Amino acid sequence: MGWVILLLFVLPVLFIVIVIAAISIAGANTYRTAKRAWSELKPYVTAIQENVTRAQQRGNEFSARGQALSDTFKEIQGRLAFVGGEVRETQDNPMIRMADFAGRMGSRKS
């Protein structure tokens, strides 16, 4: 009778303990393997992060340079508009018209 009780109650508990131990050992091995793999991959991941950061900085610098160039062209455009306005204003000046007229008349006489 003692053997029956032992086989019915203790043996299933023993199997459960063995299964839990096997799962724990497999988990520990997986953790160690993953830790080793991460330690080997970490320099590559760090290098990739640095490259991405550098690329983002260069992109921002390129954008800033483009904006500065655009602002420069807008300023040049404004200055050329000012110069064009001044030239038009100068051409509309009565003294300039009279000098132009006198120049034409003088060239016809020669």
TORPA-4810 file (N, C-alpha, C, O; in nm, 3 decimals):
<nodes>
NODE_1_0.082_-0.118_0.000_0.000_0.000_0.000_0.088_0.126_0.000_0.052_0.225_-0.063_M
NODE_2_0.199_0.124_0.068_0.289_0.238_0.076_0.348_0.272_-0.060_0.365_0.389_-0.094_G
NODE_3_0.377_0.169_-0.137_0.431_0.193_-0.271_0.328_0.258_-0.363_0.363_0.343_-0.445_W
NODE_4_0.207_0.220_-0.349_0.101_0.275_-0.432_0.084_0.425_-0.402_0.073_0.507_-0.494_V
NODE_5_0.082_0.458_-0.273_0.069_0.599_-0.235_0.190_0.676_-0.286_0.178_0.788_-0.336_I
NODE_6_0.305_0.617_-0.272_0.428_0.681_-0.318_0.424_0.704_-0.469_0.459_0.812_-0.515_L
NODE_7_0.382_0.605_-0.545_0.376_0.617_-0.690_0.266_0.713_-0.736_0.284_0.784_-0.835_L
NODE_8_0.154_0.716_-0.668_0.042_0.800_-0.709_0.061_0.947_-0.674_0.017_1.034_-0.750_L
NODE_9_0.124_0.978_-0.563_0.132_1.116_-0.518_0.270_1.179_-0.537_0.281_1.295_-0.575_F
NODE_10_0.373_1.105_-0.511_0.507_1.161_-0.514_0.563_1.166_-0.657_0.629_1.262_-0.694_V
NODE_11_0.536_1.064_-0.735_0.589_1.056_-0.871_0.538_1.172_-0.959_0.620_1.232_-1.030_L
NODE_12_0.409_1.207_-0.959_0.366_1.323_-1.039_0.430_1.453_-0.991_0.466_1.538_-1.073_P
NODE_13_0.444_1.470_-0.861_0.510_1.591_-0.809_0.654_1.593_-0.853_0.706_1.699_-0.890_V
NODE_14_0.721_1.478_-0.851_0.859_1.469_-0.897_0.870_1.505_-1.046_0.964_1.574_-1.085_L
NODE_15_0.777_1.459_-1.128_0.777_1.493_-1.271_0.756_1.644_-1.292_0.819_1.705_-1.379_F
NODE_16_0.668_1.702_-1.214_0.644_1.846_-1.224_0.770_1.924_-1.186_0.804_2.022_-1.253_I
NODE_17_0.839_1.882_-1.082_0.962_1.947_-1.040_1.068_1.932_-1.149_1.140_2.027_-1.178_V
NODE_18_1.078_1.815_-1.208_1.176_1.792_-1.316_1.146_1.881_-1.436_1.237_1.938_-1.495_I
NODE_19_1.018_1.894_-1.474_0.979_1.979_-1.588_1.011_2.126_-1.558_1.065_2.196_-1.644_V
NODE_20_0.980_2.171_-1.438_1.009_2.310_-1.400_1.160_2.334_-1.401_1.205_2.440_-1.445_I
NODE_21_1.238_2.238_-1.354_1.384_2.251_-1.355_1.436_2.257_-1.499_1.525_2.337_-1.529_A
NODE_22_1.381_2.173_-1.588_1.426_2.173_-1.727_1.394_2.307_-1.794_1.475_2.360_-1.870_A
NODE_23_1.275_2.361_-1.766_1.238_2.490_-1.824_1.330_2.600_-1.770_1.372_2.688_-1.846_I
NODE_24_1.361_2.596_-1.642_1.450_2.696_-1.582_1.590_2.689_-1.642_1.650_2.792_-1.671_S
NODE_25_1.641_2.570_-1.660_1.774_2.553_-1.718_1.776_2.604_-1.862_1.870_2.672_-1.903_I
NODE_26_1.672_2.570_-1.939_1.665_2.619_-2.078_1.656_2.771_-2.081_1.719_2.834_-2.166_A
NODE_27_1.580_2.830_-1.991_1.570_2.976_-1.983_1.702_3.039_-1.948_1.740_3.142_-2.005_G
NODE_28_1.774_2.979_-1.854_1.905_3.032_-1.815_2.003_3.025_-1.931_2.080_3.119_-1.954_A
NODE_29_2.002_2.914_-2.005_2.090_2.902_-2.122_2.055_3.004_-2.229_2.143_3.063_-2.291_N
NODE_30_1.927_3.024_-2.251_1.883_3.123_-2.349_1.927_3.263_-2.306_1.974_3.342_-2.389_T
NODE_31_1.913_3.294_-2.178_1.955_3.426_-2.127_2.105_3.447_-2.147_2.147_3.554_-2.192_Y
NODE_32_2.185_3.346_-2.114_2.330_3.358_-2.130_2.368_3.377_-2.277_2.455_3.458_-2.310_R
NODE_33_2.302_3.301_-2.366_2.331_3.312_-2.509_2.292_3.449_-2.561_2.366_3.511_-2.638_T
NODE_34_2.176_3.497_-2.518_2.131_3.629_-2.562_2.223_3.738_-2.509_2.251_3.836_-2.579_A
NODE_35_2.270_3.723_-2.386_2.360_3.823_-2.328_2.492_3.827_-2.406_2.545_3.935_-2.433_K
NODE_36_2.544_3.710_-2.443_2.666_3.705_-2.522_2.645_3.766_-2.660_2.728_3.841_-2.710_R
NODE_37_2.532_3.732_-2.722_2.503_3.785_-2.856_2.489_3.938_-2.851_2.537_4.007_-2.940_A
NODE_38_2.424_3.989_-2.747_2.409_4.135_-2.734_2.544_4.203_-2.714_2.570_4.310_-2.769_W
NODE_39_2.629_4.140_-2.634_2.761_4.200_-2.611_2.843_4.204_-2.740_2.926_4.292_-2.758_S
NODE_40_2.820_4.108_-2.831_2.889_4.108_-2.959_2.827_4.208_-3.057_2.898_4.266_-3.138_E
NODE_41_2.697_4.227_-3.049_2.628_4.316_-3.143_2.627_4.462_-3.098_2.606_4.551_-3.179_L
NODE_42_2.649_4.485_-2.970_2.637_4.621_-2.916_2.727_4.722_-2.988_2.680_4.832_-3.015_K
NODE_43_2.854_4.691_-3.020_2.936_4.790_-3.093_2.876_4.826_-3.229_2.880_4.942_-3.269_P
NODE_44_2.820_4.728_-3.298_2.758_4.755_-3.428_2.635_4.844_-3.412_2.616_4.937_-3.490_Y
NODE_45_2.553_4.815_-3.313_2.433_4.895_-3.288_2.473_5.038_-3.250_2.411_5.134_-3.295_V
NODE_46_2.574_5.051_-3.168_2.621_5.184_-3.128_2.674_5.261_-3.249_2.648_5.380_-3.263_T
NODE_47_2.748_5.193_-3.336_2.800_5.257_-3.457_2.687_5.301_-3.548_2.692_5.410_-3.605_A
NODE_48_2.585_5.219_-3.561_2.470_5.255_-3.644_2.399_5.377_-3.585_2.360_5.468_-3.659_I
NODE_49_2.382_5.379_-3.454_2.317_5.494_-3.390_2.397_5.621_-3.412_2.339_5.727_-3.439_Q
NODE_50_2.529_5.612_-3.401_2.614_5.730_-3.425_2.604_5.777_-3.569_2.597_5.897_-3.596_E
NODE_51_2.602_5.681_-3.664_2.590_5.718_-3.805_2.456_5.784_-3.834_2.448_5.880_-3.910_N
NODE_52_2.350_5.732_-3.774_2.217_5.791_-3.793_2.214_5.932_-3.736_2.159_6.023_-3.798_V
NODE_53_2.272_5.951_-3.619_2.277_6.084_-3.557_2.356_6.180_-3.645_2.314_6.294_-3.666_T
NODE_54_2.469_6.134_-3.696_2.552_6.218_-3.783_2.476_6.252_-3.912_2.483_6.366_-3.960_R
NODE_55_2.405_6.154_-3.968_2.328_6.179_-4.090_2.216_6.281_-4.064_2.189_6.367_-4.148_A
NODE_56_2.151_6.271_-3.949_2.047_6.368_-3.915_2.106_6.508_-3.900_2.046_6.606_-3.945_Q
NODE_57_2.222_6.518_-3.838_2.287_6.649_-3.822_2.323_6.708_-3.958_2.304_6.827_-3.983_Q
NODE_58_2.377_6.623_-4.046_2.413_6.671_-4.180_2.289_6.715_-4.256_2.292_6.815_-4.327_R
NODE_59_2.181_6.640_-4.242_2.056_6.679_-4.307_2.006_6.812_-4.256_1.960_6.895_-4.334_G
NODE_60_2.015_6.833_-4.125_1.973_6.962_-4.067_2.063_7.075_-4.115_2.015_7.184_-4.146_N
NODE_61_2.195_7.049_-4.121_2.288_7.151_-4.170_2.260_7.183_-4.317_2.265_7.300_-4.357_E
NODE_62_2.231_7.080_-4.396_2.201_7.101_-4.538_2.074_7.184_-4.553_2.066_7.273_-4.638_F
NODE_63_1.976_7.153_-4.471_1.851_7.230_-4.473_1.877_7.376_-4.434_1.823_7.467_-4.496_S
NODE_64_1.958_7.397_-4.332_1.989_7.533_-4.289_2.065_7.609_-4.399_2.040_7.727_-4.422_A
NODE_65_2.157_7.541_-4.466_2.231_7.605_-4.575_2.136_7.640_-4.690_2.146_7.748_-4.748_R
NODE_66_2.045_7.550_-4.722_1.947_7.577_-4.827_1.860_7.696_-4.792_1.830_7.780_-4.877_G
NODE_67_1.818_7.704_-4.667_1.737_7.817_-4.623_1.815_7.947_-4.632_1.762_8.049_-4.676_Q
NODE_68_1.943_7.943_-4.591_2.027_8.063_-4.599_2.046_8.105_-4.745_2.043_8.224_-4.777_A
NODE_69_2.064_8.007_-4.834_2.080_8.037_-4.976_1.952_8.098_-5.032_1.956_8.193_-5.110_L
NODE_70_1.838_8.044_-4.992_1.710_8.099_-5.035_1.693_8.242_-4.986_1.646_8.328_-5.061_S
NODE_71_1.730_8.267_-4.861_1.722_8.404_-4.808_1.814_8.498_-4.885_1.778_8.613_-4.911_D
NODE_72_1.933_8.449_-4.920_2.027_8.531_-4.996_1.970_8.567_-5.133_1.981_8.681_-5.176_T
NODE_73_1.908_8.469_-5.200_1.849_8.497_-5.330_1.732_8.594_-5.318_1.713_8.680_-5.405_F
NODE_74_1.655_8.583_-5.212_1.546_8.678_-5.191_1.601_8.819_-5.170_1.545_8.916_-5.220_K
NODE_75_1.710_8.829_-5.096_1.772_8.960_-5.074_1.826_9.017_-5.204_1.809_9.136_-5.232_E
NODE_76_1.890_8.931_-5.284_1.942_8.976_-5.414_1.827_9.021_-5.503_1.837_9.123_-5.572_I
NODE_77_1.719_8.947_-5.502_1.602_8.982_-5.582_1.547_9.119_-5.538_1.511_9.202_-5.622_Q
NODE_78_1.541_9.140_-5.407_1.494_9.269_-5.357_1.586_9.384_-5.398_1.539_9.491_-5.435_G
NODE_79_1.715_9.360_-5.392_1.810_9.464_-5.431_1.802_9.494_-5.580_1.810_9.610_-5.622_R
NODE_80_1.786_9.387_-5.661_1.772_9.410_-5.805_1.644_9.485_-5.836_1.642_9.569_-5.925_L
NODE_81_1.537_9.455_-5.763_1.413_9.529_-5.783_1.433_9.675_-5.747_1.383_9.764_-5.816_A
NODE_82_1.507_9.700_-5.641_1.535_9.839_-5.602_1.616_9.910_-5.710_1.586_10.023_-5.746_F
NODE_83_1.719_9.842_-5.761_1.803_9.902_-5.865_1.720_9.927_-5.991_1.732_10.032_-6.054_V
NODE_84_1.636_9.831_-6.027_1.549_9.849_-6.145_1.455_9.967_-6.126_1.433_10.045_-6.219_G
NODE_85_1.400_9.980_-6.007_1.314_10.094_-5.979_1.389_10.226_-5.989_1.337_10.323_-6.044_G
NODE_86_1.510_10.228_-5.937_1.590_10.349_-5.946_1.624_10.383_-6.090_1.623_10.501_-6.127_E
NODE_87_1.654_10.281_-6.172_1.684_10.306_-6.313_1.561_10.361_-6.383_1.571_10.456_-6.460_V
NODE_88_1.443_10.301_-6.357_1.319_10.351_-6.416_1.291_10.495_-6.373_1.250_10.579_-6.453_R
NODE_89_1.314_10.521_-6.245_1.292_10.656_-6.193_1.388_10.754_-6.258_1.352_10.867_-6.289_E
NODE_90_1.511_10.709_-6.278_1.611_10.795_-6.342_1.572_10.822_-6.487_1.589_10.935_-6.535_T
NODE_91_1.520_10.724_-6.557_1.479_10.742_-6.696_1.357_10.834_-6.706_1.340_10.903_-6.807_Q
NODE_92_1.274_10.835_-6.605_1.155_10.919_-6.606_1.186_11.063_-6.563_1.098_11.148_-6.571_D
NODE_93_1.307_11.090_-6.519_1.345_11.224_-6.474_1.345_11.320_-6.594_1.400_11.287_-6.699_N
NODE_94_1.284_11.436_-6.579_1.277_11.531_-6.692_1.415_11.577_-6.740_1.434_11.601_-6.859_P
NODE_95_1.508_11.590_-6.649_1.643_11.633_-6.690_1.709_11.528_-6.779_1.777_11.560_-6.876_M
NODE_96_1.689_11.402_-6.743_1.747_11.293_-6.823_1.680_11.290_-6.960_1.747_11.267_-7.060_I
NODE_97_1.549_11.312_-6.966_1.479_11.313_-7.094_1.531_11.427_-7.183_1.552_11.410_-7.304_R
NODE_98_1.550_11.540_-7.121_1.600_11.654_-7.200_1.742_11.626_-7.250_1.775_11.658_-7.364_M
NODE_99_1.827_11.565_-7.164_1.963_11.533_-7.207_1.960_11.429_-7.318_2.040_11.436_-7.411_A
NODE_100_1.869_11.332_-7.309_1.855_11.231_-7.413_1.810_11.296_-7.544_1.862_11.266_-7.651_D
NODE_101_1.714_11.384_-7.532_1.664_11.454_-7.651_1.775_11.538_-7.714_1.790_11.541_-7.836_F
NODE_102_1.852_11.606_-7.628_1.962_11.688_-7.679_2.067_11.600_-7.745_2.125_11.637_-7.847_A
NODE_103_2.091_11.485_-7.688_2.189_11.393_-7.748_2.142_11.346_-7.883_2.224_11.333_-7.974_G
NODE_104_2.017_11.319_-7.899_1.964_11.276_-8.029_1.972_11.387_-8.132_2.009_11.366_-8.247_R
NODE_105_1.938_11.504_-8.086_1.943_11.617_-8.179_2.088_11.645_-8.220_2.117_11.677_-8.335_M
NODE_106_2.178_11.633_-8.125_2.318_11.658_-8.155_2.374_11.553_-8.249_2.458_11.585_-8.332_G
NODE_107_2.331_11.431_-8.238_2.382_11.326_-8.324_2.325_11.339_-8.465_2.389_11.293_-8.560_S
NODE_108_2.210_11.399_-8.481_2.151_11.417_-8.615_2.225_11.527_-8.693_2.235_11.519_-8.815_R
NODE_109_2.274_11.626_-8.624_2.342_11.736_-8.689_2.480_11.696_-8.739_2.529_11.755_-8.836_K
NODE_110_2.542_11.598_-8.677_2.678_11.564_-8.712_2.688_11.489_-8.840_2.798_11.454_-8.882_S
</nodes>
